[in-house]
C-alpha cells in the first residue's frame, strides 16, 4: 500500500493554482459571484466525462451561448437559445429540460445550495452512506419529478440517481468543489464538513487506487467509493477527499491517460 507520506507529497504537488487550467473546475473559476460559481460548477459537472480536451471545448461552446453569465442564463433560459448544442448522450432536449428545471429552482426554491442543503438535512442518521444517499436522492428527485416524461437517456445520465448504485462521480466532484477551501476548490458551501466528502470515482481513479492498494472492490460503484474514501480517511480523517489530487498526480507521474 502506498504511504501517507507519498500521498501527502502528491497533494502538495498538485493542489496548486496550476492544476486549475486543464481541469473542469476551470469553468467556475471564471466567475466571482457565488451563484454564478455554483451554477457554472454544476453545469460543468454535467458533462465532465470522456476526453478532457473534448468536453472542455464543449463547455466553452456552452458558456459562449450563455454569454458567460450563468445566473442570468438560467433565470432567463429558453430552449431555443441552445440551438443544436449537444454532447455525447446529452441531446439539446436533455440540456433544455435540465436548464428549465434549474430556472424553476432559482426562481422558486433558492438554488442549488439550498437544494443540496435540504437533502443533507433530511437525515439524522449517523451513517455517512445514508446521509449521502438521502442528500443525492433529494437532488435527483427534484429534477426527476419535474422533467417531461419523454426525457432522453442523456438527461438521466447527466442527473444520475443513487438508487442505481453508481459511483455518482460527478456529484461527488461537484460537492468537493463547493465545500473544500481554495486554492483549487471554492469553499462557498458550509452546510457539511469536508470530512464527509467522498472521493469522485471514475475509471482512472479506480485503476490508480487499486495500484496503490487502497481499493479492492472490483466494481466501480458507490460501495467502491465508500471503501476508497474510508481507506483515505486513515491518512487524514478531517479531509480525505484532498487525496483526489494525489491520485490524479500519481496517474500523471505514471503517464496514465487522462480520461474522465
N, C-alpha and C positions, 0 to 999 in steps of 0.2 A: 504493500500500500504506500502511496505517496505520503510524504511527511507534511506536517503543518508548516514547517519552515519553508519548504519548497512552494507550497500553495500561497503562503503569505508573500513570498518573493514575487510570484507571478501577479498577485493582486497589485502590489506596489508598482510593478512594471506597466500594467495595462489599465488600471483605473486612473487614467490621466486624461487631460483635455484632448490629446491627440487621438484617443480612442473614438471620439465622437464622430469624426468626419466620415468614416466609411460604415457607420452603423445606422440602423433606422432611427435611433434616438436623435440623430442629427436633425430630423424633421421638426420635432417640438422645440429643439434648441434654437430654431429660427425666431421664436416668439418670446415675449416678456410677460404679457398678460396671463394670469393664472388660467382662466377659462380657455384662452387660445392654446395654451400649452397642453391642457388635459384633453381638449378636443383633437388637436394635431397628433398627440401621442396615441390616442385611441384609433384614429384613422390610420396612422402609420402601422399600428399593431395588426390591423385587419388583414393587411396584405404582406406582412413581413414573413414570407415563406418562399422557398425556391432560391433562385440566384439573387444574391445581394445586388449585383450590378443591375439586373433587370428590374427588380421591384423598387429600387431607389429611383430609377428612371421613371417608372410609372407613378411613383409618389410625386416626383417633380411635376409631372404632367397634371396630376390631380390638383395639386396646390396652385398651379397656374390657373386652372379652371376656377378654383376658389379665390383667386386674386390675392392669395396669401393673407386672407382674413378668415381664419377658421370659425370663430364665433358668428361673425356676420354671415358667412356662407351657410351655416346650419340654421340660423334663425330665419333666413330668407330663402331657404332651399326650395327649388322647384325642379322636378326631374329633367326638364328639357335642357337645363344647363349642362348636364353631363354629356350630351351628345351620345357618341358610341363608346364612351370610356368603359374599359373592362380590364380585368387581369385574371388570367387563367380560369379558375372556377367561377370567379365573380363577374357576372354579366351586368350591363347597365341597369337592368331592373333590380338586381340584388343590391347594388350600391344605392339606388334610389330609395328602396324600402328602408335600408339602414339609416340613411340620412333623414328621411321623413320621420322616422321614429325618434331620432336624435333631436329633431326640431321640436317634437312634442315634449321630449324630456326636458329641454332647456326652456321652453315656453311655460310649462305647467308644473314640472316636478323638480326644478332646481338645477339638475345637471348630472354629470357622470359621478362626481364625488359624492353627491347626495345619494345616488342610486347604490353605489358600492358600499357606502357607509350604512345605509339602511339594511342591506343584505348582511353585512358584518354584524350588525346589532341584533339580528333576528335570532342568534344562537347564544345561549348562556352556557353551552356545552364546553367543557374544558378540553375536549379532544380536538386537536388542531385540524384534523381531516374533516371533521363535521362542520367546523366553523367555515372552512373554505368551501365545502360543498354547499352550505346554506347561502353563503355570500354569492358565489358564482351562479347558483340556481336562480336567485332573485334577479340578477342581471340578465341572464339568458331568458328567463320567463317574461321579463319586461318587454324584450324585443319579440319573443315568440307570440305573445298574446296580442300584439298589435300589427303583426305582418299579415299581408293578404295571403289567402290560402294557397295561391299558386306560386308562392316564392320558390326560387330555384335552388339547386344544390349549393350554389355559391353563397347564398345567404346563410345557410346552416353551417357551412364550412367556416365562414368568417366569424359567425357568432355560435361557437360550439356550446353544447350543454354538458355539464359534469356527469349527468346520469349515464352518459355513454361510456364513461370510464377512460376517456382520452387524457393525454398529458396536460391539456389546457395551456400549452406552452406560451401562446401569445398573450393570454390573460395574465399569467404569472409574470411575464416580461413587463407588461404594461404596469402592473402593480409595483414591480421593482422600480420602474422609472419614477412613479408618482410618490413613493413612500421613502426610499433611501435618499440620503443627502448628496449634494454635489461633491466632487466636481463633475461627475458624469450624469448621475441621476438628479432629480429635481427636489425631492423632499417637500412637495407642496401639499401633500395629504398627511394628516396626523391622526386619523381615527384608528389606525392599527400600528403596532410596533414593528420595526424592521426585523425583529427576532422571529416573527411569524410569517415572513415572506418565504415563498417556495421557489426552488430553482426552476427556471424555464428550461424544459427538457425537449430537445429535438434530436435528430439522428446524430448530429455531430457531438453534442454534449453527452449523449448516451454512450457513444463509442469511446470518447475520451475518458469518461468517468469509469467505464469498465477497465480500460487500460490502467487507470490509476488505482484500481482496487477499491473503488468507492461505491460501485453498483454491481449487484449480482443478479438481480431480476432480469429475465430475458426479454420480456415485453417492455416496450417504451410507452407505458401507460401511467395513470395517475399514481398507482401504487409504487411505480419506479421513482416518480417524483418525490414521494414521501420518504422512500428508502434513502435516496441520494441526499436529500436535504437533512435527514436525521444524521447521516454519517458526517456531513459537513458541519452540523451543529456541534459535533465533538471538537472541531477545530476552533469554532467561535460561536458560542451559544447565542450571543446577542445579535450577530449579523451573519448568518450562514449564507445568505444569497450573494454576499460580496465575492464568493468564490466562483460565481458565474464568469467573472473577469479572468480568473485563473484558468478555468477550463477552456475559455476562448484562447487565451495566451498559450496554453500548452499545445493546442491544436496548431496555432500559427508557428510556434517554435519547432513543431514536429512536421511542418509542411503538410498539414491535413487541409483538405479543400474547405472552402468557406461556404458551404451550403446551409441555409436556414431550415 
